[in-house]
Amino acid sequence: MAKKRVFISFDVDHDEGTKKMLALQAKLQDSPFDFIDASIKEPLAGDWKEKVRRRMTNIDLVIVLCGEYTHMANGVSAEVTIAQEKNVSYFLLAAYSDKNCTKPTSAKTEDKVYKWTWDNLKILIGGAR
């Protein structure tokens, strides 16, 4: 089976370390995904949403890392909205096991925040959600 091309959405101000850990998991031999670093490096200004839309063109899945402040992260909320508009599959992943993880404001009510374990991540990427 081909690896899924994954866009990681995260709160750059609070959760960049967890994004790096997830990206490292993509390098594991039995990883079911390739991490596409589509992060916008400059501040959110101008046409950044259009840049995100273009970067989501060749991906299979968006993983949304949910941390304590995700509900206040406008960029994460916009990326989820763009994924919804483009009909790109996504799921919410708890960035921490010992903190309260919040959903982005654009998440659907029925969107569940899943526990982040290696086995669970592989199942979720495989479509079981």
C-alpha positions in Angstrom: 0.0 0.0 0.0 1.3 3.5 -0.9 2.0 5.8 2.0 -0.5 8.6 2.6 0.8 12.1 2.0 0.0 14.0 5.2 -0.4 17.7 6.0 0.1 18.4 9.7 -2.0 21.3 11.1 -0.8 22.6 14.5 -0.6 25.7 16.7 2.8 27.1 15.8 2.9 29.2 19.0 2.4 26.3 21.4 2.7 22.9 19.7 5.7 23.0 17.3 7.5 20.3 19.3 4.7 17.8 18.9 4.6 18.5 15.2 8.3 17.7 15.0 7.7 14.4 16.9 4.9 13.5 14.5 7.1 14.3 11.5 9.8 12.0 12.9 7.3 9.2 13.1 6.8 9.5 9.4 10.4 8.3 9.0 9.9 5.0 10.9 10.2 2.0 8.7 6.6 0.8 9.2 5.1 4.3 8.9 2.0 4.5 6.8 2.5 8.1 5.9 4.9 10.6 4.5 5.0 14.0 6.1 4.7 16.9 3.6 6.1 20.0 5.2 3.5 22.5 4.0 3.9 24.8 6.9 3.7 28.5 6.2 6.9 29.9 7.5 6.0 33.6 7.4 3.4 35.3 9.6 -0.3 34.8 8.7 -0.8 37.8 6.4 -1.7 38.5 2.8 -2.7 35.5 0.8 -1.6 32.8 3.3 -4.9 31.0 3.0 -4.4 30.6 -0.7 -0.9 29.3 -0.1 -2.4 26.7 2.3 -5.1 25.7 -0.4 -2.3 25.1 -2.9 -0.2 23.1 -0.5 -3.2 20.9 0.3 -3.7 20.0 -3.4 -1.4 16.9 -3.4 -2.1 15.5 0.0 -4.3 12.6 1.1 -5.0 13.5 4.7 -4.7 16.3 7.3 -3.7 15.5 10.8 -4.8 18.2 13.2 -2.7 18.2 16.4 -4.9 19.5 19.2 -3.2 21.1 22.2 -4.3 23.3 25.1 -4.8 26.4 23.0 -5.9 25.0 19.6 -9.3 26.6 20.1 -7.6 30.0 19.9 -5.3 29.2 16.9 -6.9 31.0 14.0 -4.4 29.4 11.5 -5.4 25.8 12.6 -9.1 26.7 12.3 -8.6 28.1 8.8 -6.6 25.0 7.7 -9.4 22.7 8.9 -11.9 24.9 7.0 -9.8 24.6 3.9 -9.6 20.8 4.3 -13.4 20.7 4.6 -13.9 22.9 1.6 -11.5 20.8 -0.5 -13.0 17.5 0.8 -9.7 16.4 2.2 -10.0 13.8 4.9 -8.8 14.9 8.3 -8.8 13.8 12.0 -8.0 15.4 15.3 -5.1 14.0 17.3 -4.4 14.8 21.0 -1.0 16.4 21.0 -0.6 15.6 24.7 -1.7 12.8 27.0 -1.3 14.9 30.2 -3.0 18.2 29.1 -6.5 19.3 28.1 -6.5 19.3 24.3 -9.1 21.5 22.6 -10.6 21.4 19.1 -10.1 24.1 16.5 -13.2 26.3 16.3 -13.9 25.1 12.7 -14.0 21.4 13.8 -17.4 19.7 13.4 -19.3 18.8 16.6 -18.9 15.1 15.8 -15.2 15.3 15.2 -13.5 13.3 17.9 -10.1 14.0 19.4 -8.2 10.7 19.2 -5.4 9.5 21.5 -1.9 9.6 20.0 -0.3 6.2 20.2 1.7 4.7 17.3 -0.7 1.8 16.8 -3.7 4.2 17.0 -2.0 6.6 14.5 -1.5 3.8 12.0 -5.2 2.7 12.3 -6.4 6.3 12.0 -4.3 7.0 8.9 -5.7 3.7 7.5 -9.2 5.2 7.6 -10.6 3.7 10.8 -12.3 6.7 12.4 
